[in-house]
Amino acid sequence: MNRSANQRMADLGVEAARVLENPAFNEAMRLMRENVVERWKDCPVRDREGQVLLLQAARIADNVESTLRGLLEAGKLATAKIDIDSARNESGVRRALRKVI
């Protein structure tokens, strides 16, 4: 990845962290999962299509959260790559001064 792609991924990671830390998002996800479970309990055993749709809804909720967590981790990795590249591109004198200070 080049620097701009790494920076974009780092920025996405920061935004993903903001979403995952957002109380409104967490409450919405909790309510969504709770709603799916309640509807599943009320779903007749013979209603296979309804059960499948509820299972899909539960999986979508899990997928949204896991995708955000993946973006968060990818962003951390991109930030580390940016830091490593910056250190490599640093001049020898500047590197020596940084170690002394």
N, C-alpha and C positions, 0 to 999 in steps of 0.2 A: 504494500500500500504506500502511496506517496503521502507527503505531508498533509495536503489538503484533504485527502480521503481519511487519514488518521484524525485530523482535526474535526472533520464532520462526524466521525464515529464517536469521538470523545464528547462532542457537543450533544449527540443523541443520548449518550450514556448519562450525562448530567440531567437532561430532560426526563429520561426514564426514571432516574432517582427521584426527581421532583414529583412525578406522578405516583410512584410507589409510596412516597412519604405523605402524600396528600390525604388528609382525613376523609374528605368527600369521596375520593376514589375508593378508598378502603371500605367505607360504609356502603357504597353502591355495590361493590363486589360481594360483600357479606350478605346484603339484602338479596342480590341476584341468586347467590347460591342457596340461601335459605328458601327463597321462593321456588326454586327448582325442586328442592327436596320436598317441600310441602305439596307441590303439585304432583310429584311422583307418588307420594303416599296416597293421594286422592285418586290416582289414575287406576282405572279398573285393570285387573290382571289380564283380561282378554284384549285390552287395547294395546296391541303390540306397536302400532304406529305412534301412538302417544308416548309410550315408554321410550321408543327410539328417539323421538324428537326431544324429550326431556334429557336423555343421555347426551345428545348432541349439544344441547344448551349448557349442560354442566361442563362438557369438554371445551366448549368455546370460552367459558369463563376461565377455566384453567389455562387455556392456550394464551389468552390475553395477558394474564399475569406472568406466565413463563416467558413469553416473548419480551415483555418489558424487562424482566430479570436478565434475559440474554443480552439485551441492548445495554443494560447497566454494566454487565461484566465485559462486554466487547468494548465499551467506552473506557473502562479502567485499563484494559490492555492497550488500547490506542493511545491513551495518555502516557502510559509507561514507554511505549515506542517513541512517542514525541520527545519525551525526556531523554531517552537514550540517544536518539539522533541529535538532539541539541548538544549533549555532552560530547559526542563524537566530533561534531563540527566546531567545537570550541577550540580556539588557538591554544598552543602549548603554554604561552605566557599567562593567558587568562586562566587556564586550568590550574597552573601552579599557584597563582594568586588566590584562587578560590579555595585551594587546599590549605593555604597558610591562614586565611581569614577564617 
